[in-house]
Amino acid sequence: MTTPSRMRAFVLKGHGGLDKLEFHDDWPAPEPGNGEVLIEVGACGCNNTDINTRTGWYSKGVTEGTTAEGGKSGFDTAGVGDGGWGGNLTFPCIQGADVCGRVVGLGKGAPSDLLGRRVLIDTWVRDWDDPLNMDKCRYFGSELDGGYADYTVAPSKSVHPIESPLSDVELATFATSYIAAENMLHRANVGDGDVILISGASGGVGSALIQLANRRGAQSIAMSSISKADAVREIGASAVLPRQPANLRQELEAETGYAEVDVVADVWSAAQSGRNSSTSWHVAAATRALALSRGLSSSSISEPFISAT
């Protein structure tokens, strides 16, 4: 296949509102370097990380929570380019971490058996000359150009062939959420017989946690709004507690018979409800608790996305 030298792309020109995303139909198409593959994008999801990167919310200069106004216009206190996941951003850049596409070109040294395969991309891209150095991890669609375009490139070691009846659009919802969830479960060493309490269970990471924890033989107890309780049960939660229980221990015992759980995976964060999250989880008497971090600096990453509490 002969790939064009130009492509369509949404290009981020700086932190701010939607006006910072500019559509181009003649943007230079990327070329795969050594060990890289060229991917024709079939679909790319829009994740909260993409929105927060655009607005500058991950910047060290921003101390407030996410707001509707911030999402619309960006945050005035954001530093120039310091709002990336794994380092500083260089504008212009192309966002989009959650890509499903097909390999249509190979750089020197890339495995030939990847050509033509449908793939997903590991969103945390290592430096494969120094793969254990977490300071060199970069996030796809943030520090590295992503999938808001016709084509993108990625290291061949970071792409994974996928055989699935799901559509490209459906598969483009997986990468960020499921990688975050799997890292949380790995960090907590969740295994067969564990009882895990999951806040924010109806969201992308929460729903991934339910399904991946169940695959490990754990029992998932979800926290969700009442309107979404049936959907959460359908994907595998053994019980669903209210999103903001007046007394977490009483709700847990009434619904499950358990006085405690083994693991808490705090995606939503009880602190957002005006309560102290550590106190709230203490009454659940968990032996292991994890919180999805607001955004770790590259120097602090030991397991991407994870902060043990």
C-alpha positions in Angstrom: 0.0 0.0 0.0 1.3 3.5 -0.9 0.5 5.9 1.9 -0.2 9.5 1.2 2.3 12.2 2.3 -0.6 14.3 3.7 -3.5 13.4 5.9 -6.5 14.8 7.8 -5.8 15.6 11.5 -7.2 17.5 14.5 -4.1 19.4 15.7 -3.9 20.8 19.3 -2.2 24.2 19.1 -2.0 24.9 22.9 -3.9 24.5 26.2 -7.3 25.9 26.3 -10.8 25.5 24.9 -12.0 23.6 21.8 -10.8 26.5 19.7 -7.2 25.1 20.3 -8.1 22.0 18.3 -7.8 22.8 14.6 -8.8 20.6 11.7 -6.4 20.2 8.8 -6.8 18.2 5.7 -3.2 18.6 4.5 -1.2 17.8 7.7 2.1 15.9 7.0 1.6 12.1 7.4 4.0 10.4 9.7 6.7 8.0 8.5 7.6 5.0 10.7 11.2 5.1 12.1 13.4 2.2 13.2 11.3 -0.4 14.9 8.1 1.5 14.3 4.9 0.7 12.4 2.6 3.0 10.5 -1.1 2.5 11.5 -4.1 3.6 9.5 -6.6 4.7 12.2 -9.9 3.0 12.1 -11.3 4.6 15.2 -10.0 6.7 18.1 -11.8 7.3 21.3 -12.1 10.6 23.2 -11.0 10.0 26.8 -11.1 12.3 29.8 -7.3 12.3 29.6 -7.6 13.9 26.2 -9.9 16.6 27.5 -7.8 17.2 30.6 -4.6 17.5 28.5 -6.2 20.0 26.1 -7.5 22.2 29.0 -4.1 22.0 30.8 -5.6 20.4 33.9 -2.6 18.2 34.5 -0.3 21.2 34.6 1.4 21.8 37.9 0.0 25.3 37.9 -3.6 24.0 38.2 -4.8 23.2 41.7 -8.6 23.2 41.3 -10.8 20.2 40.3 -12.2 19.7 36.9 -15.1 22.0 36.1 -17.5 22.5 33.2 -16.0 26.0 32.6 -12.5 24.6 32.7 -13.5 21.9 30.2 -14.9 24.5 27.9 -12.3 27.2 28.1 -9.2 25.6 29.7 -7.5 26.7 32.9 -5.8 30.1 33.0 -3.1 28.9 35.5 -1.9 26.1 33.3 1.8 26.3 32.4 2.9 26.3 28.8 3.2 22.7 27.7 3.6 21.1 31.1 0.2 19.5 31.1 1.2 16.1 29.7 0.9 12.7 31.4 4.5 11.6 31.1 6.4 14.9 30.5 6.1 18.2 28.7 4.0 18.7 25.6 5.3 20.2 22.4 2.8 22.1 20.4 1.4 21.5 17.8 0.6 17.9 18.7 -2.1 15.3 17.8 -4.1 13.9 20.7 -6.0 10.6 20.9 -4.7 7.7 23.0 -7.4 5.0 22.3 -6.7 3.8 18.8 -7.8 0.8 16.9 -6.4 0.5 13.4 -4.4 -1.6 10.9 -0.7 -1.7 10.3 -0.1 -0.4 6.7 3.7 0.3 6.9 6.8 -0.9 8.5 9.9 0.9 9.7 13.3 -0.7 9.5 13.5 -3.7 11.9 9.7 -3.9 12.5 8.3 -7.4 12.3 6.9 -8.2 8.9 4.0 -10.3 10.3 2.4 -7.1 11.7 1.7 -5.8 8.3 -2.1 -5.8 7.6 -3.0 -6.8 11.2 -5.6 -5.0 13.2 -4.0 -3.7 16.4 -4.5 -1.8 19.6 -1.7 0.4 21.1 -0.3 0.3 24.6 -0.8 3.9 25.7 2.3 4.0 27.9 5.2 3.9 25.4 8.6 2.9 26.8 12.0 3.7 25.6 12.9 0.3 24.2 16.6 1.0 24.5 16.0 1.5 28.3 12.7 -0.2 28.9 12.8 -0.3 32.7 13.5 3.4 33.1 10.0 4.8 33.9 11.3 8.3 33.6 11.5 7.8 29.9 7.9 6.6 29.5 5.8 8.8 27.3 2.0 8.7 26.8 0.6 8.1 23.4 -1.6 11.0 22.3 0.0 13.3 24.8 3.8 13.5 24.6 3.6 11.3 21.4 1.3 12.1 18.5 -1.9 10.0 18.7 -4.9 9.0 16.8 -6.9 12.1 15.9 -5.7 11.7 12.4 -5.8 9.3 9.4 -2.4 7.8 10.3 -0.2 7.4 13.4 3.0 5.7 14.2 4.0 3.6 17.3 6.8 1.3 18.3 6.2 -2.3 17.1 6.7 -3.5 20.6 3.8 -1.3 21.8 1.2 -2.6 19.3 -0.9 -5.7 19.9 -2.7 -7.6 17.2 -6.3 -8.1 18.0 -8.8 -10.8 16.8 -12.2 -9.7 17.9 -15.8 -9.5 16.5 -16.0 -6.0 18.0 -15.9 -3.1 15.7 -13.0 -0.6 15.5 -15.2 1.9 17.3 -16.0 -0.5 20.1 -12.3 -1.5 20.5 -11.3 2.2 20.6 -12.8 2.4 24.0 -10.5 -0.1 25.6 -6.9 1.1 25.9 -6.7 3.9 28.5 -9.4 2.5 30.8 -8.4 -1.2 30.7 -4.6 -0.5 31.1 -5.4 1.7 34.1 -7.6 -0.9 35.6 -5.2 -3.8 35.0 -2.4 -1.8 36.6 -4.5 -1.1 39.7 -5.3 -4.8 40.1 -1.7 -5.8 39.5 -0.4 -3.3 42.0 -2.9 -4.6 44.6 -2.1 -8.2 43.7 -5.8 -9.0 43.4 -6.4 -12.7 43.0 -8.8 -15.6 43.5 -11.2 -15.2 46.4 -10.5 -11.5 47.0 -13.5 -9.2 47.6 -12.9 -5.8 45.9 -15.0 -2.6 46.3 -15.0 -0.4 43.2 -16.1 3.2 43.3 -17.1 4.9 40.1 -18.0 1.5 38.8 -20.2 2.6 35.8 -17.3 4.6 34.2 -14.6 3.3 31.8 -12.0 2.3 34.4 -14.6 1.1 36.9 -16.4 -1.1 34.4 -13.0 -2.5 33.3 -12.1 -3.2 37.0 -15.2 -5.3 37.4 -14.6 -7.4 34.4 -10.8 -7.8 34.9 -11.1 -8.5 38.6 -13.7 -11.2 37.9 -11.3 -12.8 35.5 -8.8 -13.1 38.3 -11.4 -14.9 40.4 -12.2 -12.0 42.6 -15.7 -10.8 43.7 -16.5 -7.3 42.6 -18.8 -5.0 44.7 -19.6 -1.8 42.8 -20.5 1.7 43.9 -22.7 3.4 41.4 -25.7 5.7 41.0 -29.1 3.9 41.2 -29.9 4.7 37.6 -26.8 2.7 36.4 -27.1 -0.2 38.9 -28.6 -2.7 36.5 -26.0 -2.0 33.8 -23.2 -2.5 36.4 -24.7 -5.8 37.5 -25.0 -6.9 33.9 -21.2 -6.6 33.4 -20.5 -8.7 36.5 -20.8 -6.8 39.8 -22.0 -9.2 42.5 -23.6 -6.3 44.4 -24.1 -2.6 43.9 -24.0 0.0 46.7 -25.1 3.6 46.4 -22.6 6.0 45.0 -22.7 8.2 48.1 -23.8 6.0 51.0 -24.7 7.6 54.3 -22.9 4.8 56.1 -20.7 2.6 53.9 -20.2 -0.2 56.4 -23.9 -0.6 57.0 -24.6 -0.6 53.3 -21.9 -3.1 52.7 -23.2 -5.5 55.3 -26.8 -5.1 54.3 -26.1 -5.8 50.7 -23.4 -8.5 50.9 -23.2 -9.7 54.5 -19.5 -8.7 54.6 -18.2 -6.5 57.4 -15.0 -5.8 55.4 -13.4 -6.2 52.0 -9.9 -7.1 50.9 -9.3 -4.4 48.3 -10.7 -0.9 47.5 -10.2 0.5 44.0 -11.1 4.2 44.4 -11.7 5.5 40.9 -14.2 8.2 41.7 -12.6 9.3 45.0 -14.8 9.8 48.0 -13.0 13.2 48.5 -15.1 14.6 45.6 -18.3 14.2 47.7 -17.0 16.5 50.4 -15.9 13.6 52.7 -12.4 12.5 53.7 -11.6 9.6 51.4 -9.2 7.8 53.8 -11.8 7.9 56.6 -14.5 6.7 54.2 -12.5 3.7 53.1 -11.4 3.0 56.6 -14.9 2.0 57.6 -14.8 -0.6 54.8 -11.8 -2.1 56.6 -9.9 -2.9 53.4 -6.4 -4.4 53.7 -5.4 -2.9 50.3 -6.5 0.5 48.9 -5.7 2.1 45.6 -6.7 5.4 44.1 -6.5 6.5 40.5 -4.1 9.4 40.6 -4.8 12.9 39.3 -1.7 12.8 37.2 1.7 11.6 38.2 4.9 13.3 37.1 7.1 11.1 35.0 9.7 11.0 37.8 7.2 9.4 40.2 5.8 6.7 38.0 6.3 3.2 39.3 3.1 1.7 37.9 1.5 4.1 35.4 -1.7 5.7 36.7 -1.5 4.2 40.2 -1.1 5.8 43.6 -1.2 3.4 46.6 -3.0 5.0 49.6 
